[in-house]
Amino acid sequence: MRISADWLRASPTRAVMDCLIAGGEAAWFVGGCVRNTILAAPVADIDIATVLPPKEVMARANAAGLKSVPTGIDHGTVTLVADGRPFEVTTLRRDVETFGRHATVAFSDDISEDAARRDFTMNALYADAKGEVADPMGGLPDLQARRVRFVGEPTARITEDYLRILRLFRFHAWYGDPEAGIDGPALSACARLQDGLDGLSRERVGAEMTKLLSAPDPAPSASEMAAIGILARILPGAEAHALPDLVATEKQARVPPRWQRRLAALGAAGTWADALRLSKANRKAIELIEAARVSGAGPAENAYRHGSDAARDAALIASATTGKPLPEHLEAEIDRGARAVFPVKARDLDLKGPELGRALRELEKRWIASDFQAETQDLLSSLP
């Protein structure tokens, strides 16, 4: 098989690859860029494997006028930058000893040894400068069947790094066949070895879960996680039963995926911020969704009080969990509430301190009850 893509022909890509093979040495594009090109999916990052040792990669790059950054030189990785685009270039490797992310490796000139240390067969695909694909681990049939399968024996791959348990579900959500389900031996190994998840950092767990929930349809993967106890293990109290209906409701409303919305639909999302080590911005987004969900208000009021995203998310989740249709003119109502501006200012009231605060809150409540229609003088005249 030969792949063809704009990124393969782009001048930055050619400049990097040309400097690596200038002396007749071998180099290959590897992993996601090859996988996604075969699937006709977007390519974000371009990784390259080479037989050259890291110092030689840097010397070649400098001679070619490319910027080189020793991002992981002890493990064979150098980042080359061409026309502002980064390329991660890694010397072929074989594992000497593995313990989580910090494996001891030795450099190699054998593509099969390098492929054997990767996680999934669909990620162990290589392509040379002309796009000719090399498949040392039988990943092409798996990719074409949308089957996420570990390289070699699942237990060995998982015990090298327990994050691969979550990666299995994430990759299945993005690339797997939802009808076929997850590979049986892989799923059994994940169920058996899930205690290893307890030793992972919250940042790594959070990164995997947000990527999984960002997939077009994460429901089948999340259901498999729930069935073997992994979902509740990393997110206590989480339930996946609402996700299929939420995804269907999103499609009906033509709303793009939003992982924060999907996380909120799993249950008590407000309690998981620490478990996933969410950023302040994402914590706030979850809090707003939860506030809009429990408010009992319509989309316009929720958009005014909590913002457009939270109002939309609350409406979508409510429809998915109750089976009721979405509110009529949902987007128009959200827009109307988001644009609404409370017409009364503190300077309009001859009050101070707590009395001023109470009066403003009461007037705002009356203004919202009027469907944002009451004008300043009408509101002021309503005060005793």
PEFENWO-V497686 format. One line per field, one symbol per residue. ss: DSSP state (A for helix, B for strand, O for the rest). psi: psi as a letter, one per 20 degrees, with the letter a starting at -180 (. if undefined). burial: # if it has 9 or more other C-alpha atoms within 8 Angstrom, else .. Layout:
ss=???
psi=???
burial=???
This chain:
ss=OBOOOAAAAOAAAAAAAAAAOOOOOOBBBBOAAAAAAAOOOOOOOOBBBBOOOAAAAAAAAAAOOOBBBBBBAAAOBBBBBBOOBBBBBBBOBBBBBOOOOOOBBBBOOOAAAAAAOOOBAAAOOBBOOOOBBBOOOOAAAAAAOOOOOBOOOAAAAAAAOOAAAAAAAAAAAAAOOOOOOOOAAAAAAAAAAAAAAAAOOAAAAAAAAAAAAOOOOOAAAAAAAAAOOAAAAAOOOOOOOOAAAAAAAAAAAOOOOOAAAAAAAOOOAAAOOOOOOOOAAAAAAAAAAAAAAAAOOOAAAAAAAAOAAAAAAAAAAAAAAAOOOOOOOAAAAAAAAAAOOOOOOAAAOOOOAAAAAAAAAAAAAAAAAOOOOOOAAAAAAOOO
psi=qpqpqghhiqhgghgghhhhjhjjrqqqqqchhgghghikqqpgqoqpqqiqqghhggggghhjkqpppmhlhhjjpppqppkipqpoppqprqpgppncimqpqqqrjohhhghijrgqhiikpqpahijpppmhjkhghgghjloopqpbpgggggihoihhghhghghhhhirohhhrqpghggghgghjihihhjqqhghgggghhggiiqgniggghhgghhjjhghghnpiqpjhigghgghhgggilpqqohhghghiicmhiijghhilqrhghgggghgggghgihjrrhgghhghiqgghggggggggghhiiqqqqqlghggghghhipopiprhiiplrrbhhggggggghhghgghjkjhprghgghiiq.
burial=..#....#...######.###...#############.....#..#########..##.###...###....#..#######...##########..###..#.#.##..#.#################.###.###.##.##..######..#..######################...##..##.###.##.##..#.##############.##########..####.##..###.######.###.......############.##.####...##.#########.....######.###.############........#..######.....#...........##..#..##.###...#.#....##....
